[in-house]
Amino acid sequence: MAFNQEKYVADLTWDELVQIISFVCNAEGKESEQSYALGLLEKNFDANPSDLIYWPNEWFQDEDMLHVDLTPEEIAGYLMARSGRILSDAPQIDLRYPLPPGAAS
């Protein structure tokens, strides 16, 4: 039995990040694969990706944001902005909503 271990990926690309986020948002794969993908996001972006994906109202600290519909690209943009880790091949992303108080920018 092989176990995947989440790790920091120094050469993570924009397309890979968007694919990982899409995988999680679309609930693709097995539960263990979902857990691995979310763990990979957590390890690579110190920005609480699980809250941003599943509980955006908590992430944005705004109860009106519970049902906000973010694209995988927007989620990637918010993760990069809040964590301060900007991928070298990432396009300019216009964020529709302000970062929550205390977030990096």
C-alpha positions, 0 to 999 in steps of 0.5 A: 500500500502506497501513501502519498505525502503532501509536500512543498512543490517549489516549481508548482505551475499556475496550471497545476495549481488550477487543476488541483483546485478544480479537482477539489472543487469538483469533488473528483476522485476518491476521498483519499485523493481529495484529502491529498489534494487539499493537503497539497494546497495547505502545504504550499499556500499558508492561506487556509485553502479549505475554508476558502473552498468550503466556507468562504464566509469564514475565510473572508470573515463575512457571513454574506460570502457563504454562497459566493461562487469563486472560479478555480482561478480566483481561488488560486489568486486569493491563495497566492495573495493571502500567502504571499506566494506568487507563482512565477507563471501566474497571470494577473488576477483581478480579485473581486472581493477584498482580502480579509483583515490581517491578510498579506497582500 
